[in-house]
Amino acid sequence: MATAATGIAPPVIIVGAGPSGLAASACLARRGVASLVLERDDCVGSLWRKRAYDRLHLHLPKQISALPHAPHADDAPDYLPRDHFVRYLDAYAERFDVRARLRREVRAARFVDGRWEVEAVDLGTGEAERHAAKFLVVATGEFDERVLPEVPGLDTFTGEAMHSRDYASAEGMRGKAVLVVGCGNSGMEIALDLAEGGAAASIVVRGELHLMTREIMSASTALFAHLPVWMIDKLALLACFLVFGDTAKHGLPRPALGPFARKLQINAYPVIDVGTYSKVKNGQIQVLPAMTSINGDVVEFADGRRHRFDAIVFATGYRSTAKKWLKSDGDGLIGDNGMAAGRSPKGENGLYRAGLAGRGIYGSFTDAQFIAEDISMQLQGSGESGNNGNVSS
């Protein structure tokens, strides 16, 4: 898309206006490089604004939950509430003059004749758009398309079934039997929210998980610059045992592999406990094994038990959809699952990915800085201006 002032398109197209896309655009701007951000939704930070439950807080302290060039205020809460973080993203986009074209769904991106050609649709009008640039940054995030399990009889369920992206609060659930499927951070906190809201909450725990507090998580993260992962794992597990005891006694077994080694190997996040475990121990939240079938309002579980539920919340995660529209990725920068396939955020032919390596906001921070530095150096080396690019076709 050509700028009104110059008739020249920015040299960088960024797909996605979440934290990673905003950070990449801001870091480029700081180096004098213009970018065009294409966002499918009608706002920036749509995951946080529209698809996160009301009580959500960031699990890492504000000092390591900021985007480049914009630390959180000294008087901000240590662990930011969702609404606070949404306001932060809005202010960030305004401060760095992020040029986001909203309601633009990218349908295809190809590297053709030395440039990236991006096909998009304006969801407001249905009109097709074509954009071109020397560089393309994929910043569509890990949490793009919801994942729902295949459960025999799910279509017969007579109650309310929803994905966690559609869950806001326990309002209207008091006195109801509600099953939460999934024991990650969202599932565990939604189960707590339901229990505190007066629902009879149960949660499906199919596998192993590492439960820890925010404080243990924060202290462990601070040790990465000083200690090897195996030692951090041992210290973290000792602290967890002192706080929680043996969680397996209450249906929450720990993996043999330590929490941070496991995160590095299989990208499985530790679960931050904000009160769920105490309610599991006192019986206010029931832990159940995998579902095997549903018949009407009755759910059967792997141990043969059957329970009636009024509602089911599937906290079963998301998948990235980047590979559906990215048609040119010769060196496999992004894997078939839409996530980072290697360590570097840089691919071939001016392709980059931001925030797809499972490192949260910190990953958005470091990826954005790397991408901006690398692109600006290439433009300087070729004698091109940061406002230069290819005129849109």
Secondary structure as GFF3:
##gff-version 3
##sequence-region A 1 393
A	DSSP	beta_strand	12	15	.	.	.	ID=ss1
A	DSSP	alpha_helix	19	30	.	.	.	ID=ss2
A	DSSP	beta_strand	35	39	.	.	.	ID=ss3
A	DSSP	alpha_helix	46	50	.	.	.	ID=ss4
A	DSSP	three_ten_helix	62	64	.	.	.	ID=ss5
A	DSSP	alpha_helix	82	95	.	.	.	ID=ss6
A	DSSP	beta_strand	100	102	.	.	.	ID=ss7
A	DSSP	beta_strand	104	112	.	.	.	ID=ss8
A	DSSP	beta_strand	115	122	.	.	.	ID=ss9
A	DSSP	beta_strand	128	133	.	.	.	ID=ss10
A	DSSP	beta_strand	135	138	.	.	.	ID=ss11
A	DSSP	beta_strand	145	146	.	.	.	ID=ss12
A	DSSP	three_ten_helix	154	156	.	.	.	ID=ss13
A	DSSP	beta_strand	160	163	.	.	.	ID=ss14
A	DSSP	three_ten_helix	164	166	.	.	.	ID=ss15
A	DSSP	beta_strand	177	181	.	.	.	ID=ss16
A	DSSP	alpha_helix	185	196	.	.	.	ID=ss17
A	DSSP	beta_strand	200	204	.	.	.	ID=ss18
A	DSSP	beta_strand	211	212	.	.	.	ID=ss19
A	DSSP	alpha_helix	214	222	.	.	.	ID=ss20
A	DSSP	three_ten_helix	223	225	.	.	.	ID=ss21
A	DSSP	alpha_helix	229	244	.	.	.	ID=ss22
A	DSSP	three_ten_helix	247	250	.	.	.	ID=ss23
A	DSSP	alpha_helix	259	266	.	.	.	ID=ss24
A	DSSP	beta_strand	271	272	.	.	.	ID=ss25
A	DSSP	alpha_helix	276	281	.	.	.	ID=ss26
A	DSSP	beta_strand	285	288	.	.	.	ID=ss27
A	DSSP	beta_strand	291	295	.	.	.	ID=ss28
A	DSSP	beta_strand	298	301	.	.	.	ID=ss29
A	DSSP	beta_strand	306	308	.	.	.	ID=ss30
A	DSSP	beta_strand	311	314	.	.	.	ID=ss31
A	DSSP	beta_strand	318	319	.	.	.	ID=ss32
A	DSSP	alpha_helix	322	325	.	.	.	ID=ss33
A	DSSP	beta_strand	351	353	.	.	.	ID=ss34
A	DSSP	alpha_helix	360	381	.	.	.	ID=ss35
###
